[in-house]
């Protein structure tokens, strides 16, 4: 349930991106679509930056050393 709002913004960002691709550059809504896309991408980037450090802290318990390999 916690990912549902973020998922909605992600899907909206993809729709905005597709809509912008199919909107002529001289259309009056084109700059507004660019702004909306930029705002939603910045929002998603800030969410990713906030989540990434926490993910590392949670998956690596204190004192345990993990190594990749076979």
Secondary structure as GFF3:
##gff-version 3
##sequence-region A 1 70
A	DSSP	alpha_helix	4	21	.	.	.	ID=ss1
A	DSSP	alpha_helix	30	59	.	.	.	ID=ss2
###
